[in-house]
Each structure stands twice: as structure tokens, then as C-alpha cells.
Amino acid sequence: QVQLVESGGGLVQAGGSLRLSCTASGRTFSTYAMGWFRQAPGKEREFVAAIRWTAPTTFFADSVKGRFAISKDSAKNTVYLRIDSLKPEDTAVYYCAANPNALGTGSRGYVYWGQGTQVIVSS
């Protein structure tokens, strides 16, 4: 089992920045990649970004390239998602998740999920 806890969400004005954190505990050695997803009201959950747990390899959804950055601090078992130039359409619950097999974009490959952190961007 891997436990994931997100933090860092909140209410932000458009144009601002946020850094979301996801701290993992438990059997983290079984993790291949960590991903961030988001779900806006009335919409399906969508992939945002992912990073390999033991390497700096990253992958981003086309819709967020250039504004989102994903990084990790292995010593802290923490993955970060920085969002710059926030837009109202970034409003969503952001989830981190652990994939034991691949650096993938599909939610089905991610076995462990955090509880989510809410991001609200005001215009």
C-alpha cells in the first residue's frame, strides 16, 4: 500500500501561482511513477502531469505545457506540481496518484490515489 496526501490548494487570483505537494508513505519502493490529475466540476478526471519516481523523466498533457511543472524531492518522498499563470479553467480538485508500472496518462494505471486538494481560480 502507498498512502498519498496532497496539500497546497486554495483560492488564487487569475495570473497567480500555486505549488501543490503530494507526500507518499508506505511501500513507495513499488512506485514507478507519480501523476497529477484534476477534475473540474461536471467534467471527467483528466491527466495533467507525471514524473518517474526514480528518475527525472516527466510528461505533461498538451493543455498544460508551459505553465505546469512537476518535480520531486526523493528525500521527502514528495512530488510537487507548480502551476503558473493560473486561469479560471484551472479550477478543479487536483489529485496525485501512484503508478506501479509505467509513466502513463491513463487513470486506470494509477493504483493509489490521494484525497485531492481543491484549487479555485478567481477571475
N, C-alpha and C positions, 0 to 999 in steps of 0.2 A: 504493500500500500504506500501511496505517496499522498501526503497532505499538502494542499496549496492554500495560501492565504494572500489575497490581494489587498492592496491599500493604495491610497493616493488620489482617489476620485474626489469630485466635488463640483461646485458651481464656479464656472470660469467665464469671463467675457470673451467674446469672439476676438481672435487675434492673439490671445494669450497662449500660455504653455502649461503643460502638466507632465509630471513624471509618475507613472503608475509602477508599483512594486508588486512582485509576487515571490513570496518566500516558500520554499519547499522543505519538507521534512519527511522522514520515513525512509523508504527504500529508494532514495534518489539515484543510486548507482544503476538502477534499472531503466533510467530515463535516457532516451536518445535525443529527444528534442523537446523544447518548451515552446508553446504557441500562445498567442493572444488572439482572442476572438471578441466580437462585440455584437450586441443585439439591441437594435433600436426599437422603440415602441411600434408594435404592429408589423414588425419585419422579422425575417428569419435571421438566425445567428450567422455571422459571416466571419471568415478568416481575415486577420489583419496582418500578423507577422509571426515569424518563428525563428528560433535560433537553436543550433545544436548545443547539447548540454556540455559536451567535452571539446568543442571546437568553436571558433568564431564565425562559422558559416551561418548566414542569415538569409531570409526570404521574406518578401513583402507582397501584399496584394497590390495590384497596379493602382488602385484607387487611393492608396496612402503613401506611395513612394514620394520621397522628397520632404514629407512633413513628419513622418514617423521614424523613430529609431528604436531598435531593440538591442539590448546589451545584457551582460550578466556579470555577477560577482560570484565566482565559484566558492570563494572562502565563506561567503554569507549564504550560499545556496539561494541566491536571489536573482531574479530576472526583472529587467526594467523595460518599460515602454514609455518613451518620451514622445509627446505629441506637441508639435509646434504649429503656430498659425491656426489655432483651433477655429472650427467652423460650427455653426449650429447643427449641421448634419452629422457632426461627430458625437452628438448626444446619444448615449447608449449605456447599457451596462457592459462593462469590459470584463472578460473572463480570461484567466490564464489556465492552461491545460498542459498535461504531460503526455507525450507520445513515446511509447517504449520501443518503437520500431523504425520510425522514419521522420524526416523533416518534411512533413506533409501539410497540405492546406485543407484537407477534409476533416471535419469534426469527428467523424467516426473512428479515426485512427488515434484519437486522444482519449486515453482511458481515464485519467484523473483530472478533475476539474475543481477550481476554486469556487467560492460562493459569489464572486463578482463584485465589482466596485462601480458605483454609478458616476458617470460623467455627464454634466449638464452644461451646455454652452449657450450663453445668452447672447442675443444679437444686440 
